[in-house]
Amino acid sequence: MQPSDLMQRDGRERAVAWALTITQNTPLAPAQREQQLLNQFVAGELSLDEVITLLDEGTED
């Protein structure tokens, strides 16, 4: 997969599906908030950089 594939919805869907498959039933599987952000990424509502920023902000105390 090329970085440009993430510009199209089907490329984002494939990338997220792959990540979910390899993390299924592991401690790395996304929590509800993480899954919501991934869904927004797939829909094109957030960029990958925005997802990362929001995840980082959620871990700051």
N, C-alpha and C positions, 0 to 999 in steps of 0.2 A: 504494500500500500504506500502510495506517495503522499506527501503532505497536501498536495492539491486535491486529493480524494476527499479530504475532510471538508472541502468547500461545498460538496454536494451531499444532500440528505442521505442517499443510499450509502455513500462512503462512511458517513458518521454512524449510520445504523450498523454497518458491518464492523466498524472499529469497536463500538460499544458492546455489540453482541459477543465479539471475540473476548473482550476484557471480562465480561460477565461470565462467560463460559469457563475461563481459566481460574476465576476466583470463586466460583460456585462451591458452597460447602467448605469454605476456608475462612479464617479470620479476616481476610482481605475483601470479602464480599461487601458490597456497598450497604450502608445503613439507609434508612428511609430518606434522610435529607440528601445524601450523596446520590441516591437513585433519582430523586427529583431533579437535581442539577444535571445528571446525565440525560434525563428525558428532555430538559430544556436545551441541552447541547444538540441532541439529535434533531429536535424541532427547528434548530437554527436560531433560537432565542438568545443563546449565549455562545460565545466563542470558547475554545478550550482554555485560553488564558483567563477569561472571566470565571470559568468553573474553578480553575486552580486558585485564583484570588479569593473567591468566596469560600472555598474549602479552607484555605489558610486563615482567613478571618474568623471562621468558625472554631478554630482550635486555639485562638489567642484568649488568654484570661488576664 
